Amino acid sequence: MSTERTEGIPSGPSRPDRGRSRAPAPPGWLLKGLRPSTAPIPWAAVLRAGIAMAVPLAVGFALDEPEFGALVSMGALSGVIGDTADAYRMRILNIAVPQFFGAVGVLLGTLVFDRGWLAVGVLTLIALVSGMISSIGTVASVSGLMLLLYSVVGAGLPMPQPWWAAPLLLSAGGLFVLALSLLGWPLRGRQPERSAVAGAYRALADCLEAAGGPGPAYDERRHQVTQALNQAYDLVLGRRARVHGRSPSLVRMLAQLNVLIPLVETAPAAHLRRRPLSPEIPAAVRELAAAVEEGRTGTPVLDLPEPGSQSERAVDAALRHAATIVLLAEPDPYNVDDRLGRPAALGVRTRRAVRDMMFSEASWRYGLRLALCIGLAQALVSVVEIERSYWVALTVTFVLKPDFGSVFSRAVLRALGTAAGLVIAAAVLAEVPRGWWDVPVMVVLAALIPAFSVRGYAFQTAAITPVILLLSDLLNHQGFDLIRPRLLDSIIGCAITLVAGYLLWPESWHTRIGDRLADTVDDAALYVERAFGGHPDTEAGLRAARTARLQARRRIYRELSGVRSEFQRALTEPPPTGERAAAWWPLVVAVERIVDATTAARVRVNHGAEPPGAAEVAAIAEDLRTLAHGVRQAHTPTQLHPTAPLTPDETSVLSPVRQELAAARAIADPARDSP
């Protein structure tokens, strides 16, 4: 293999000197999972968690009904886990929708409590449904998790009567978290969306500052721009479906976000000039970010250097246009609202999601995978006497979430996190007397959940474990005796998941990066065609072509962001899956550069460069589709066979695209691995 360091991948440890012994080190995939994230602590969520889970306990003790207080706190726990959104409307979805599914789950579980094989069959069916709806999206995934989680709890723990008491108490806890999270809505209702739009401007300023410079800084910051745009559009467009045409502030935010797109398109062109931009340009973008966040209006005053090249003229024109729109008090809604496509009505999107789920092979495959593991867990505890047996199925539920990350690493990290959490729980259950002392202890333990969750899965598990044990003790009064069965059941659940949910499934042994990357390369071909294909001669035709190009560009950058996320997930898999994933990374970077070069070429054409011929555009698109076909057929890049090189044309505006395409083909050349 070549000794050249792959861009974006940290190099491994240096090879030790010959003859020198080295202490064995933990595997890289495990260290990656145990390495804490640098994400900032969400202090508001920390405060809400402490209040939301401690207050119900205090009320329960005051009313001499600690079991009821424990159930409300248990419901609040699911709300605390789902309290991750910034926008208030998204908080309603993230907390209330999963809470409804949780109430349905605990009701179904209560109906089959202590019913033996009937419980096995019902929980297996619920696991199938839970797994299938998890494929729809983020909120659906959490909803499916809560449906199965509370079904297992209802089937394993005796719940208070009548039948509606447990769903009501659990729902009350989740709604209490929701109420606390919405307290600031009247004062800062649109601030999260406005901050997200301003964040996209700041990310672009950082990207423009790195454009033309050496090293990987530009690529990293361009990826941050994609993430910031994804977040901003998700928040703003999520509201547009409900308040379309009725909210001037929303129309203004959409205008500010849409006008950022032409400026984003100039970044690749600026980077290809291999000279840094004038510092006044990123400074002006940061000033626009401040204006967005503060809601300022007025006449733009920009002190920018005189542009010289085509790329500089593109940056200058896009920046001046953005400044005008950002500071405009009332932009025209008909100009900006549907620039990137209006979302369909909620009912249409729901029917579409259900239809896609029912006819999706991946959805059925994951549902059957989860159902098999839950069925085995419930069957095991039905024939073997295991204390607190419902924890076995709970462990399977938490671990077997492929959309949350690697199944293998999650099983190992959950075992480690549980062990760490049991140390804390043992101290609490052994030293803290049951009663009112549980309230201040819960304040501290609950506050650790959002603080540790941002650090990683093992840290989240370590924080949740003592909380669940404390609540379980209030329901079962077993005290310190809960520790041993909790650890044993967790190990059994992890073992079932590793065998029945990982080792027995062939898809566990190969990464999905190749398939997703092939789809992205196909979309890159479509983007090239839309960027340069056709020459409409009417204003409406030009506007439609530009909209189609923008939609294609946004889709492909979002897909590339998804490929990066899939790559990060795959790196946490043990060999050989993690190693195969790392082998795809150079091709991922090459495809990103092809898209950047295409965007830069389009910007140059917009500012005076000669457009490419139709034959050249068709040849590049066909070459990209050939590359995509090869990626689909190969398990690793070394199995690809490079196509014949394109005829070079240094005078064409697409010359950089050809160069990046040649680099991608070189990565696919098996000869590069020869000694």
TORROGU-941344 format. One record per residue (C-alpha): residue number from 1; x, y, z. Coordinates in steps of 0.25 Angstrom, whole numbers, plus 5000, padded with zeros to 4 digits. Example, Ala and Ser with C-alpha at 12.3 -4.5 7.8 and 13.67 -1.06 7.14 Angstrom:
// residues 2
{1; {5049; 4982; 5031}}
{2; {5055; 4996; 5029}}
This chain:
// residues 675
{1; {5000; 5000; 5000}}
{2; {5004; 5014; 4998}}
{3; {5010; 5021; 5010}}
{4; {5004; 5034; 5007}}
{5; {4995; 5039; 5018}}
{6; {4980; 5038; 5014}}
{7; {4973; 5052; 5016}}
{8; {4964; 5053; 5027}}
{9; {4968; 5040; 5034}}
{10; {4977; 5041; 5046}}
{11; {4989; 5033; 5043}}
{12; {4991; 5021; 5052}}
{13; {5002; 5019; 5062}}
{14; {5016; 5019; 5057}}
{15; {5023; 5006; 5055}}
{16; {5032; 5002; 5066}}
{17; {5046; 5000; 5065}}
{18; {5050; 4986; 5061}}
{19; {5053; 4978; 5074}}
{20; {5046; 4987; 5083}}
{21; {5034; 4981; 5090}}
{22; {5021; 4989; 5092}}
{23; {5010; 4987; 5102}}
{24; {4997; 4983; 5096}}
{25; {4987; 4994; 5093}}
{26; {4972; 4993; 5092}}
{27; {4967; 4992; 5078}}
{28; {4965; 5005; 5070}}
{29; {4950; 5003; 5068}}
{30; {4948; 5002; 5083}}
{31; {4957; 5014; 5086}}
{32; {4949; 5022; 5077}}
{33; {4936; 5019; 5084}}
{34; {4942; 5022; 5097}}
{35; {4948; 5035; 5093}}
{36; {4939; 5046; 5099}}
{37; {4933; 5056; 5089}}
{38; {4937; 5071; 5090}}
{39; {4922; 5075; 5088}}
{40; {4918; 5086; 5098}}
{41; {4910; 5083; 5110}}
{42; {4895; 5087; 5108}}
{43; {4894; 5094; 5121}}
{44; {4879; 5097; 5119}}
{45; {4876; 5082; 5117}}
{46; {4884; 5079; 5129}}
{47; {4876; 5088; 5138}}
{48; {4863; 5083; 5132}}
{49; {4867; 5068; 5134}}
{50; {4870; 5071; 5149}}
{51; {4856; 5078; 5151}}
{52; {4848; 5069; 5142}}
{53; {4852; 5056; 5149}}
{54; {4854; 5060; 5164}}
{55; {4840; 5068; 5165}}
{56; {4831; 5056; 5162}}
{57; {4839; 5048; 5173}}
{58; {4837; 5060; 5183}}
{59; {4822; 5060; 5180}}
{60; {4821; 5045; 5181}}
{61; {4828; 5045; 5195}}
{62; {4819; 5057; 5199}}
{63; {4806; 5049; 5195}}
{64; {4812; 5036; 5201}}
{65; {4812; 5030; 5187}}
{66; {4826; 5028; 5184}}
{67; {4823; 5017; 5173}}
{68; {4814; 5027; 5166}}
{69; {4826; 5038; 5167}}
{70; {4836; 5027; 5161}}
{71; {4827; 5024; 5149}}
{72; {4825; 5039; 5146}}
{73; {4840; 5041; 5147}}
{74; {4842; 5029; 5138}}
{75; {4833; 5035; 5128}}
{76; {4842; 5048; 5129}}
{77; {4854; 5040; 5126}}
{78; {4849; 5037; 5112}}
{79; {4847; 5052; 5111}}
{80; {4860; 5056; 5116}}
{81; {4867; 5046; 5105}}
{82; {4858; 5052; 5094}}
{83; {4861; 5067; 5098}}
{84; {4871; 5069; 5088}}
{85; {4865; 5079; 5078}}
{86; {4868; 5094; 5078}}
{87; {4855; 5099; 5071}}
{88; {4843; 5099; 5080}}
{89; {4834; 5093; 5069}}
{90; {4844; 5082; 5068}}
{91; {4844; 5079; 5083}}
{92; {4829; 5076; 5082}}
{93; {4831; 5066; 5072}}
{94; {4844; 5060; 5078}}
{95; {4837; 5059; 5092}}
{96; {4822; 5058; 5090}}
{97; {4822; 5048; 5078}}
{98; {4831; 5037; 5085}}
{99; {4823; 5039; 5098}}
{100; {4810; 5035; 5091}}
{101; {4817; 5023; 5086}}
{102; {4823; 5020; 5100}}
{103; {4809; 5021; 5106}}
{104; {4803; 5011; 5095}}
{105; {4815; 5002; 5098}}
{106; {4813; 5001; 5113}}
{107; {4798; 4999; 5111}}
{108; {4801; 4987; 5102}}
{109; {4812; 4982; 5111}}
{110; {4803; 4982; 5124}}
{111; {4792; 4974; 5116}}
{112; {4802; 4962; 5115}}
{113; {4809; 4964; 5128}}
{114; {4812; 4950; 5134}}
{115; {4806; 4943; 5122}}
{116; {4817; 4934; 5118}}
{117; {4818; 4931; 5103}}
{118; {4807; 4940; 5100}}
{119; {4816; 4952; 5105}}
{120; {4828; 4946; 5096}}
{121; {4819; 4946; 5083}}
{122; {4813; 4960; 5086}}
{123; {4827; 4966; 5089}}
{124; {4833; 4960; 5077}}
{125; {4822; 4966; 5068}}
{126; {4824; 4979; 5075}}
{127; {4839; 4978; 5072}}
{128; {4836; 4976; 5057}}
{129; {4827; 4988; 5057}}
{130; {4837; 4996; 5065}}
{131; {4848; 4993; 5056}}
{132; {4841; 4996; 5043}}
{133; {4836; 5010; 5047}}
{134; {4850; 5013; 5052}}
{135; {4854; 5014; 5037}}
{136; {4845; 5026; 5034}}
{137; {4853; 5036; 5041}}
{138; {4859; 5042; 5054}}
{139; {4846; 5044; 5061}}
{140; {4840; 5031; 5057}}
{141; {4853; 5024; 5061}}
{142; {4852; 5029; 5075}}
{143; {4837; 5026; 5075}}
{144; {4840; 5012; 5071}}
{145; {4850; 5011; 5082}}
{146; {4840; 5016; 5093}}
{147; {4829; 5007; 5087}}
{148; {4837; 4995; 5090}}
{149; {4844; 5000; 5102}}
{150; {4832; 5002; 5110}}
{151; {4825; 4990; 5105}}
{152; {4837; 4982; 5111}}
{153; {4835; 4990; 5124}}
{154; {4820; 4988; 5124}}
{155; {4822; 4973; 5122}}
{156; {4833; 4971; 5132}}
{157; {4829; 4980; 5144}}
{158; {4815; 4980; 5152}}
{159; {4808; 4993; 5149}}
{160; {4798; 5000; 5157}}
{161; {4783; 4998; 5154}}
{162; {4774; 5002; 5148}}
{163; {4780; 4999; 5134}}
{164; {4781; 5014; 5130}}
{165; {4789; 5018; 5142}}
{166; {4803; 5014; 5137}}
{167; {4801; 5020; 5123}}
{168; {4796; 5033; 5129}}
{169; {4807; 5034; 5139}}
{170; {4818; 5031; 5129}}
{171; {4812; 5041; 5119}}
{172; {4811; 5052; 5130}}
{173; {4826; 5051; 5133}}
{174; {4829; 5053; 5118}}
{175; {4819; 5064; 5117}}
{176; {4826; 5071; 5129}}
{177; {4839; 5071; 5122}}
{178; {4832; 5077; 5109}}
{179; {4826; 5088; 5118}}
{180; {4839; 5091; 5124}}
{181; {4846; 5092; 5110}}
{182; {4835; 5101; 5105}}
{183; {4836; 5111; 5116}}
{184; {4845; 5121; 5108}}
{185; {4836; 5120; 5095}}
{186; {4828; 5133; 5097}}
{187; {4842; 5141; 5099}}
{188; {4850; 5134; 5089}}
{189; {4841; 5127; 5080}}
{190; {4849; 5128; 5067}}
{191; {4862; 5130; 5073}}
{192; {4867; 5116; 5070}}
{193; {4864; 5117; 5055}}
{194; {4870; 5130; 5054}}
{195; {4882; 5125; 5061}}
{196; {4883; 5113; 5052}}
{197; {4883; 5123; 5040}}
{198; {4893; 5132; 5046}}
{199; {4902; 5119; 5049}}
{200; {4901; 5115; 5034}}
{201; {4907; 5129; 5031}}
{202; {4918; 5128; 5041}}
{203; {4922; 5114; 5036}}
{204; {4923; 5120; 5022}}
{205; {4931; 5131; 5027}}
{206; {4941; 5121; 5033}}
{207; {4941; 5113; 5020}}
{208; {4944; 5126; 5011}}
{209; {4955; 5129; 5021}}
{210; {4961; 5115; 5018}}
{211; {4959; 5116; 5003}}
{212; {4971; 5115; 4995}}
{213; {4980; 5112; 5007}}
{214; {4989; 5099; 5009}}
{215; {4985; 5087; 5016}}
{216; {4971; 5080; 5019}}
{217; {4965; 5092; 5026}}
{218; {4956; 5096; 5015}}
{219; {4951; 5082; 5013}}
{220; {4947; 5081; 5028}}
{221; {4941; 5095; 5028}}
{222; {4933; 5092; 5015}}
{223; {4927; 5080; 5022}}
{224; {4923; 5089; 5034}}
{225; {4916; 5098; 5024}}
{226; {4908; 5086; 5019}}
{227; {4904; 5082; 5033}}
{228; {4900; 5096; 5037}}
{229; {4892; 5098; 5024}}
{230; {4885; 5084; 5027}}
{231; {4882; 5088; 5041}}
{232; {4877; 5102; 5037}}
{233; {4868; 5097; 5026}}
{234; {4863; 5086; 5034}}
{235; {4858; 5096; 5045}}
{236; {4853; 5106; 5036}}
{237; {4846; 5098; 5026}}
{238; {4840; 5089; 5037}}
{239; {4832; 5101; 5041}}
{240; {4829; 5106; 5027}}
{241; {4819; 5094; 5024}}
{242; {4810; 5100; 5035}}
{243; {4812; 5115; 5034}}
{244; {4814; 5117; 5019}}
{245; {4810; 5130; 5015}}
{246; {4806; 5135; 5029}}
{247; {4819; 5139; 5036}}
{248; {4827; 5151; 5031}}
{249; {4839; 5147; 5040}}
{250; {4839; 5133; 5034}}
{251; {4839; 5138; 5020}}
{252; {4851; 5147; 5024}}
{253; {4859; 5136; 5030}}
{254; {4856; 5127; 5017}}
{255; {4861; 5139; 5009}}
{256; {4873; 5140; 5017}}
{257; {4876; 5125; 5016}}
{258; {4873; 5124; 5001}}
{259; {4882; 5136; 4998}}
{260; {4894; 5129; 5005}}
{261; {4894; 5118; 4994}}
{262; {4900; 5126; 4983}}
{263; {4911; 5131; 4993}}
{264; {4913; 5116; 4997}}
{265; {4915; 5113; 4982}}
{266; {4926; 5123; 4980}}
{267; {4934; 5116; 4991}}
{268; {4940; 5105; 4982}}
{269; {4943; 5114; 4971}}
{270; {4951; 5123; 4982}}
{271; {4958; 5111; 4987}}
{272; {4963; 5106; 4973}}
{273; {4970; 5120; 4971}}
{274; {4980; 5115; 4981}}
{275; {4981; 5128; 4988}}
{276; {4974; 5133; 5000}}
{277; {4963; 5143; 4999}}
{278; {4964; 5157; 5005}}
{279; {4961; 5156; 5020}}
{280; {4950; 5167; 5018}}
{281; {4941; 5156; 5011}}
{282; {4940; 5146; 5023}}
{283; {4939; 5158; 5032}}
{284; {4927; 5164; 5024}}
{285; {4920; 5150; 5024}}
{286; {4922; 5150; 5040}}
{287; {4916; 5163; 5040}}
{288; {4904; 5158; 5032}}
{289; {4903; 5147; 5042}}
{290; {4902; 5157; 5054}}
{291; {4891; 5164; 5046}}
{292; {4883; 5152; 5044}}
{293; {4884; 5148; 5059}}
{294; {4880; 5162; 5064}}
{295; {4869; 5164; 5053}}
{296; {4876; 5177; 5048}}
{297; {4871; 5184; 5036}}
{298; {4876; 5196; 5028}}
{299; {4885; 5199; 5016}}
{300; {4897; 5190; 5014}}
{301; {4911; 5197; 5015}}
{302; {4922; 5188; 5010}}
{303; {4937; 5191; 5009}}
{304; {4942; 5181; 5000}}
{305; {4954; 5180; 4991}}
{306; {4953; 5182; 4976}}
{307; {4951; 5168; 4969}}
{308; {4960; 5164; 4959}}
{309; {4958; 5149; 4954}}
{310; {4945; 5142; 4951}}
{311; {4944; 5135; 4964}}
{312; {4946; 5149; 4972}}
{313; {4935; 5155; 4963}}
{314; {4926; 5144; 4967}}
{315; {4929; 5145; 4982}}
{316; {4927; 5160; 4981}}
{317; {4914; 5159; 4974}}
{318; {4908; 5148; 4983}}
{319; {4913; 5156; 4996}}
{320; {4907; 5169; 4992}}
{321; {4894; 5162; 4988}}
{322; {4894; 5155; 5001}}
{323; {4896; 5168; 5009}}
{324; {4884; 5174; 5002}}
{325; {4875; 5163; 5005}}
{326; {4879; 5160; 5019}}
{327; {4877; 5175; 5023}}
{328; {4864; 5176; 5015}}
{329; {4852; 5177; 5025}}
{330; {4841; 5171; 5016}}
{331; {4846; 5162; 5005}}
{332; {4837; 5157; 4994}}
{333; {4831; 5144; 4998}}
{334; {4829; 5139; 4984}}
{335; {4843; 5141; 4981}}
{336; {4849; 5133; 4992}}
{337; {4839; 5124; 4998}}
{338; {4840; 5112; 4988}}
{339; {4854; 5114; 4983}}
{340; {4858; 5100; 4988}}
{341; {4845; 5093; 4987}}
{342; {4832; 5094; 4996}}
{343; {4830; 5082; 5005}}
{344; {4818; 5074; 5003}}
{345; {4806; 5074; 5013}}
{346; {4808; 5066; 5026}}
{347; {4797; 5056; 5021}}
{348; {4804; 5054; 5008}}
{349; {4818; 5052; 5015}}
{350; {4812; 5042; 5025}}
{351; {4806; 5033; 5014}}
{352; {4819; 5034; 5006}}
{353; {4827; 5030; 5018}}
{354; {4818; 5018; 5022}}
{355; {4818; 5013; 5007}}
{356; {4833; 5014; 5006}}
{357; {4834; 5007; 5020}}
{358; {4825; 4995; 5015}}
{359; {4832; 4993; 5002}}
{360; {4846; 4995; 5007}}
{361; {4855; 4983; 5008}}
{362; {4864; 4990; 5018}}
{363; {4852; 4993; 5027}}
{364; {4847; 4979; 5027}}
{365; {4861; 4973; 5030}}
{366; {4864; 4982; 5042}}
{367; {4850; 4979; 5047}}
{368; {4852; 4964; 5046}}
{369; {4866; 4966; 5052}}
{370; {4860; 4973; 5064}}
{371; {4848; 4963; 5066}}
{372; {4858; 4951; 5065}}
{373; {4866; 4957; 5077}}
{374; {4854; 4961; 5085}}
{375; {4848; 4948; 5083}}
{376; {4860; 4940; 5087}}
{377; {4862; 4949; 5100}}
{378; {4847; 4947; 5104}}
{379; {4848; 4932; 5101}}
{380; {4860; 4931; 5109}}
{381; {4855; 4938; 5121}}
{382; {4842; 4929; 5120}}
{383; {4849; 4916; 5121}}
{384; {4861; 4920; 5130}}
{385; {4859; 4927; 5144}}
{386; {4866; 4940; 5143}}
{387; {4865; 4951; 5153}}
{388; {4859; 4964; 5148}}
{389; {4858; 4957; 5134}}
{390; {4852; 4969; 5127}}
{391; {4866; 4976; 5127}}
{392; {4870; 4965; 5116}}
{393; {4860; 4970; 5106}}
{394; {4863; 4985; 5110}}
{395; {4878; 4983; 5107}}
{396; {4875; 4977; 5094}}
{397; {4865; 4989; 5091}}
{398; {4876; 4999; 5094}}
{399; {4888; 4992; 5087}}
{400; {4881; 4988; 5074}}
{401; {4879; 5001; 5068}}
{402; {4887; 5001; 5055}}
{403; {4883; 5015; 5051}}
{404; {4889; 5020; 5065}}
{405; {4903; 5014; 5061}}
{406; {4910; 5001; 5061}}
{407; {4903; 4989; 5067}}
{408; {4916; 4982; 5071}}
{409; {4923; 4994; 5077}}
{410; {4909; 4998; 5084}}
{411; {4908; 4985; 5091}}
{412; {4923; 4986; 5096}}
{413; {4921; 5000; 5100}}
{414; {4908; 4997; 5107}}
{415; {4914; 4986; 5115}}
{416; {4926; 4996; 5119}}
{417; {4916; 5007; 5122}}
{418; {4907; 4998; 5130}}
{419; {4919; 4994; 5139}}
{420; {4923; 5008; 5141}}
{421; {4909; 5012; 5144}}
{422; {4907; 5001; 5154}}
{423; {4919; 5006; 5162}}
{424; {4911; 5019; 5164}}
{425; {4898; 5012; 5167}}
{426; {4905; 5003; 5177}}
{427; {4909; 5015; 5185}}
{428; {4896; 5021; 5184}}
{429; {4888; 5009; 5188}}
{430; {4897; 5005; 5199}}
{431; {4899; 5019; 5206}}
{432; {4887; 5027; 5203}}
{433; {4875; 5024; 5211}}
{434; {4862; 5022; 5203}}
{435; {4852; 5034; 5205}}
{436; {4854; 5049; 5203}}
{437; {4869; 5047; 5201}}
{438; {4866; 5041; 5188}}
{439; {4861; 5055; 5183}}
{440; {4875; 5062; 5183}}
{441; {4882; 5050; 5179}}
{442; {4872; 5049; 5167}}
{443; {4875; 5064; 5163}}
{444; {4890; 5061; 5162}}
{445; {4888; 5048; 5155}}
{446; {4878; 5053; 5145}}
{447; {4886; 5065; 5142}}
{448; {4898; 5056; 5138}}
{449; {4889; 5049; 5126}}
{450; {4889; 5061; 5116}}
{451; {4903; 5065; 5121}}
{452; {4909; 5051; 5118}}
{453; {4900; 5048; 5106}}
{454; {4908; 5058; 5097}}
{455; {4921; 5051; 5101}}
{456; {4917; 5037; 5095}}
{457; {4909; 5025; 5096}}
{458; {4917; 5018; 5107}}
{459; {4916; 5031; 5116}}
{460; {4901; 5032; 5113}}
{461; {4899; 5018; 5118}}
{462; {4908; 5020; 5130}}
{463; {4899; 5032; 5134}}
{464; {4885; 5025; 5131}}
{465; {4889; 5013; 5138}}
{466; {4888; 5018; 5153}}
{467; {4876; 5026; 5150}}
{468; {4868; 5014; 5145}}
{469; {4873; 5006; 5157}}
{470; {4869; 5016; 5167}}
{471; {4855; 5017; 5160}}
{472; {4854; 5002; 5160}}
{473; {4858; 5001; 5175}}
{474; {4846; 5010; 5178}}
{475; {4837; 5001; 5170}}
{476; {4843; 4988; 5175}}
{477; {4849; 4991; 5189}}
{478; {4861; 4982; 5186}}
{479; {4872; 4992; 5189}}
{480; {4887; 4987; 5187}}
{481; {4882; 4974; 5182}}
{482; {4878; 4980; 5169}}
{483; {4893; 4982; 5165}}
{484; {4897; 4967; 5162}}
{485; {4885; 4963; 5153}}
{486; {4886; 4977; 5146}}
{487; {4900; 4974; 5142}}
{488; {4897; 4959; 5138}}
{489; {4884; 4963; 5130}}
{490; {4892; 4973; 5122}}
{491; {4903; 4963; 5119}}
{492; {4892; 4953; 5114}}
{493; {4885; 4964; 5106}}
{494; {4898; 4968; 5099}}
{495; {4902; 4954; 5096}}
{496; {4888; 4951; 5089}}
{497; {4890; 4964; 5081}}
{498; {4904; 4960; 5077}}
{499; {4900; 4946; 5073}}
{500; {4886; 4948; 5067}}
{501; {4887; 4962; 5063}}
{502; {4901; 4963; 5058}}
{503; {4909; 4951; 5055}}
{504; {4897; 4943; 5048}}
{505; {4894; 4955; 5038}}
{506; {4903; 4955; 5026}}
{507; {4901; 4970; 5025}}
{508; {4909; 4972; 5038}}
{509; {4921; 4968; 5031}}
{510; {4922; 4979; 5020}}
{511; {4920; 4994; 5020}}
{512; {4909; 5001; 5013}}
{513; {4918; 5012; 5009}}
{514; {4920; 5007; 4995}}
{515; {4906; 5006; 4992}}
{516; {4903; 5020; 4997}}
{517; {4915; 5026; 4990}}
{518; {4911; 5020; 4977}}
{519; {4897; 5027; 4979}}
{520; {4905; 5040; 4981}}
{521; {4913; 5038; 4969}}
{522; {4901; 5036; 4961}}
{523; {4895; 5049; 4966}}
{524; {4908; 5056; 4963}}
{525; {4906; 5052; 4948}}
{526; {4892; 5058; 4949}}
{527; {4898; 5070; 4955}}
{528; {4908; 5072; 4944}}
{529; {4896; 5071; 4934}}
{530; {4887; 5080; 4941}}
{531; {4899; 5090; 4943}}
{532; {4903; 5091; 4928}}
{533; {4892; 5084; 4920}}
{534; {4882; 5092; 4912}}
{535; {4881; 5107; 4910}}
{536; {4867; 5112; 4912}}
{537; {4864; 5125; 4906}}
{538; {4853; 5130; 4914}}
{539; {4853; 5136; 4928}}
{540; {4844; 5125; 4933}}
{541; {4853; 5114; 4927}}
{542; {4865; 5120; 4933}}
{543; {4859; 5121; 4947}}
{544; {4854; 5107; 4946}}
{545; {4868; 5102; 4942}}
{546; {4874; 5109; 4953}}
{547; {4865; 5103; 4963}}
{548; {4867; 5089; 4958}}
{549; {4882; 5092; 4959}}
{550; {4881; 5097; 4973}}
{551; {4873; 5085; 4977}}
{552; {4883; 5076; 4971}}
{553; {4894; 5082; 4978}}
{554; {4887; 5083; 4992}}
{555; {4883; 5068; 4990}}
{556; {4897; 5063; 4987}}
{557; {4904; 5071; 4998}}
{558; {4894; 5065; 5008}}
{559; {4897; 5051; 5003}}
{560; {4912; 5054; 5004}}
{561; {4909; 5058; 5018}}
{562; {4901; 5045; 5020}}
{563; {4913; 5037; 5014}}
{564; {4923; 5044; 5024}}
{565; {4913; 5040; 5036}}
{566; {4913; 5025; 5031}}
{567; {4928; 5025; 5030}}
{568; {4929; 5030; 5044}}
{569; {4919; 5019; 5048}}
{570; {4927; 5008; 5041}}
{571; {4940; 5012; 5047}}
{572; {4935; 5007; 5060}}
{573; {4933; 4993; 5055}}
{574; {4943; 4983; 5058}}
{575; {4952; 4977; 5047}}
{576; {4950; 4975; 5035}}
{577; {4938; 4984; 5034}}
{578; {4945; 4996; 5039}}
{579; {4957; 4994; 5031}}
{580; {4949; 4992; 5018}}
{581; {4942; 5005; 5022}}
{582; {4955; 5013; 5023}}
{583; {4959; 5008; 5009}}
{584; {4947; 5016; 5003}}
{585; {4951; 5029; 5009}}
{586; {4960; 5034; 4998}}
{587; {4949; 5032; 4988}}
{588; {4939; 5039; 4997}}
{589; {4948; 5051; 4997}}
{590; {4950; 5050; 4982}}
{591; {4935; 5051; 4979}}
{592; {4934; 5063; 4988}}
{593; {4945; 5070; 4980}}
{594; {4938; 5066; 4967}}
{595; {4925; 5073; 4972}}
{596; {4933; 5085; 4977}}
{597; {4940; 5086; 4964}}
{598; {4926; 5085; 4956}}
{599; {4921; 5096; 4965}}
{600; {4933; 5105; 4963}}
{601; {4932; 5103; 4948}}
{602; {4917; 5107; 4948}}
{603; {4921; 5120; 4956}}
{604; {4932; 5123; 4945}}
{605; {4922; 5121; 4934}}
{606; {4912; 5131; 4941}}
{607; {4923; 5141; 4941}}
{608; {4928; 5141; 4927}}
{609; {4935; 5128; 4924}}
{610; {4932; 5120; 4912}}
{611; {4922; 5109; 4915}}
{612; {4926; 5095; 4912}}
{613; {4920; 5087; 4900}}
{614; {4909; 5077; 4901}}
{615; {4918; 5066; 4897}}
{616; {4928; 5069; 4908}}
{617; {4917; 5070; 4918}}
{618; {4911; 5056; 4913}}
{619; {4925; 5050; 4914}}
{620; {4928; 5054; 4928}}
{621; {4914; 5050; 4932}}
{622; {4915; 5036; 4926}}
{623; {4929; 5034; 4932}}
{624; {4923; 5037; 4946}}
{625; {4912; 5027; 4944}}
{626; {4922; 5017; 4940}}
{627; {4930; 5019; 4952}}
{628; {4917; 5018; 4961}}
{629; {4914; 5005; 4954}}
{630; {4928; 5000; 4958}}
{631; {4926; 5004; 4972}}
{632; {4913; 4997; 4974}}
{633; {4920; 4984; 4969}}
{634; {4932; 4985; 4977}}
{635; {4934; 4982; 4992}}
{636; {4947; 4990; 4993}}
{637; {4952; 5001; 4984}}
{638; {4964; 4992; 4979}}
{639; {4953; 4983; 4972}}
{640; {4950; 4995; 4963}}
{641; {4955; 4995; 4949}}
{642; {4958; 5009; 4944}}
{643; {4952; 5014; 4931}}
{644; {4959; 5020; 4919}}
{645; {4964; 5034; 4922}}
{646; {4957; 5046; 4917}}
{647; {4963; 5054; 4906}}
{648; {4970; 5066; 4913}}
{649; {4966; 5080; 4909}}
{650; {4973; 5090; 4918}}
{651; {4965; 5102; 4912}}
{652; {4951; 5096; 4916}}
{653; {4944; 5101; 4929}}
{654; {4942; 5087; 4932}}
{655; {4957; 5084; 4932}}
{656; {4958; 5084; 4948}}
{657; {4946; 5074; 4948}}
{658; {4953; 5065; 4938}}
{659; {4966; 5065; 4947}}
{660; {4958; 5062; 4960}}
{661; {4951; 5050; 4952}}
{662; {4965; 5045; 4947}}
{663; {4969; 5045; 4962}}
{664; {4957; 5037; 4966}}
{665; {4960; 5027; 4955}}
{666; {4974; 5026; 4960}}
{667; {4969; 5023; 4974}}
{668; {4962; 5011; 4967}}
{669; {4974; 5006; 4960}}
{670; {4979; 4993; 4966}}
{671; {4993; 4996; 4962}}
{672; {4994; 5006; 4973}}
{673; {4995; 4995; 4983}}
{674; {5007; 4988; 4977}}
{675; {5020; 4989; 4984}}
